[in-house]
Amino acid sequence: MEISQEYDHFRSKVWPALKSKQEEFQLLGYESVSEEDIWQFLVRKKWRKENNEMKLYEMVQSILSLKVGEFMNYSTVEALKDAEFTLDNDEELLELLK
């Protein structure tokens, strides 16, 4: 079973906390962050080692205590994993390694 499916039955119960966190991100200038983005971060990164043993109150606490920097670090790493880098010449390589 995929990790995100293990937690899906909790999603409707923690929706108000997800919505609140998304609104907080928007107030801080991160308008493009969706509830789905936050949810995927939680199940793929933050809760990945919990083995579906979290209590509902622990999930809500985890959502509400999520820091923007923590989420943005994850998002940046995921974006870099998906990006394809090509260096067409040696000058670009040298510039990158400065």
N, C-alpha and C positions, 0 to 999 in steps of 0.2 A: 504494500500500500504506500502510495506517495505521501510524503510528509504533510503537504498542504491539505490532503483529504482527511488526515487524522484530526485536524482541527476545524474542518468545515462546519461540523455540527455546533460549534461554539460561536460561529461568526455572527449569527443573528442576535445572539445574547450580548456580545461585546460591541455591536454596531454603534451604540451611542458614544462609547469611548473612542472608537475609530474615527467617527465623524468629528468629535471634539478635537482630536489630534490633527486631523486634516485641516480644520479651521484654524488651529494654532499655527500650522505651517504656512497657511495662506496669509495670516496676519504678519508673519515674519518675512513675507516676500516670496515664498515658494508656492506660487499659484498652480504650478503644473503637477504637484504631488497629489495623487488620488488616494482614496481609501484603499483601493486595490494595491497600489504601490506599497503602502504601509503594511497591509496584510501580508503581502508576499515577502517583505523584509522580515517580518516577525516569524513567519513559519519557516522560511528558508535559512535564516541566519540566527535570530535571537532564540527561537524555541527549538531549533533543530536537535538539540541533545536532550530535550526534556522527556522524550519517549511517551508523549501524550499523557503524562501524569500530572499535569498542571491543574490546579483548581481554578475555578472561574475568577475568583477574586485576584489570584496571582496573574492571570491573563490581563485583567483590567489594569492592575497596577503596572504591569510591564508596558502596556500601551501608553498609559498616561505619563509614565516616567521616561518615555523615549525622547532622546535629544535629537535636535535637527542635525547636529554634526555626525552623530552615530549613523543616522539614516543616509546622509549625503556621502559619507565615506563608503558605505556599502554600494550606493548607487553609482558612484564614480568607478569603483572596482568592477562592478558588473558591466558598465558601459565600456570600459577598457578591455574586458574579456571578449566582448562582442565585436570590437573594432578590429579592422584589418589595417595593419601598418605596413606601408611599403616605402622603402628608401631607394629612390631611383638612382642616386649617385652618392659618391663618397663625401661630397660637401655636406649633404643633409645628415649623413651619419656623424660626421665630425661636429656639426652644429648641435646635434642631439646630445653628444657625449661631453660637451663643454661643462 
